[in-house]
């Protein structure tokens, strides 16, 4: 089974996005981007499905963050928004959903990135130095 088909099995909500060849090429370019950013996925085409699960989390995250799947209703969130108004004075702020560093913040903006953060916290620990 091709990597694209396995991605759709993992995340069927992206199937509608892959109805034309241009979008299939975008998906393949995202596969390559994730492989470049995360060296552990350089050879993800192997028969072992475990690395593909986390690889697909990141692919789904990058597709979402890039705005490629906005037309099918999959969008990133912007964090927690809080506001208050008194006598015509309004104060608002937006808080990052997770952590204060860029790595956690970026991943926290999609449910797929949060899935990956959960994986890191339960299986591998954090693999970067900030």
N, C-alpha and C positions, 0 to 999 in steps of 0.2 A: 504494500500500500504506500502510495506517495505521501510525502510530508504534508502537502496541502490537504489531502484527504484526512490524515490523522489530526490535523489542526481543527478541521470542521467537526470531527467526532468529539473532540475535547470541548470546543466552543461552537455549538451549532448556531448560535445567534449571528455569527459572521457569514453564514452560508449565502444569504441574500447579497452580501457585498461582492461575492466571488462569481457573479453571474456573467461578467464580461472579462475578456482576456486582459484588458488594461489593469483591472483590479487584481487579477491573479499575478500579474507582473509586479504590482505594488507589494503584494503579500510576499513574494519571493525576495524583493529588495529589502523588506523588513526582516525576513529570515537572515539575510546576509548582515544587516546592521546589528542585529542582536548577537550574531556570531562574532562580529568584530569587537563589540563592547564587552562581551562576556566570553573569555577564552574557553571556558569549560564546555561551551556549546559548539566548538569548532567542528566536531565530528558527530553531530546530533543525528545524522542519518543512519546510525547503527541500528541493530535490531532491538536493543535495550530501550524499552518505553519509558523508564523512570526519568532519564534526563529530558525527554521530550515534554513531559508534563510541565516542568518549570520553564523550559524553553518557550512553550506555548503561552504561558502566563505573561512572559515578557513581550512576546510578539503581539498578543492581544492588547497589552498596555501601550505599546508603541503605535499600533494602528489607531487606538483611541486618542492618544495624545496628539498624534499628527492630524487629527480631524478627518481621516480618511473614511470613517464609518459614521460620521455625523448624519448623513442622509438616511441611514437605516435606524436612527434613533439611539445610537451608542455614543455617549459623550462623557468627557471627564467632568469631575465635580471640582469646585473651587475651594473647598474647605468649609469650615463652620462660620456662618455669618451671624453676628449678634448686633442688635441695635436697640436704642431706647430714645424716646422723645418726651420732652417735658416743656410745656409752654412755648412751643414753636422751635425749640432747640433740639436738634437730632444728632446723636452720636452713633457711629457704626464702626465695626471692625471685622476683619476677616482673619480667622486663625487657621493655620495649617492643621489638617486632621491628625498627622503623626509627626512627632519629632521636630527638631529645629534645624537639622542639617539638610542639605540639598538632596542627597540620595533618598532619604526617607520621605521628604516632602514630595519629590517628583513621583515616587512610586505610590504615595498615598492618594494621588488624585484620580485613580481608577480602581475599580474593584479587582481588576486583574493584577495591578501593582500591589494592592493590599494583600492579595493571595500570595504573591511572591514574598512580601515582607513576613507574612506568617510562616511561610516555608523556611525562610532564613532564620527566624527566631526559634523555630522548633527543631530544625534538622542540622543546620550548618553553623549557626551563629553568624555574626556579621563579618564579612570578608573584606572589609575596606578600612582604611585608616583616614580619619578626618582631621 
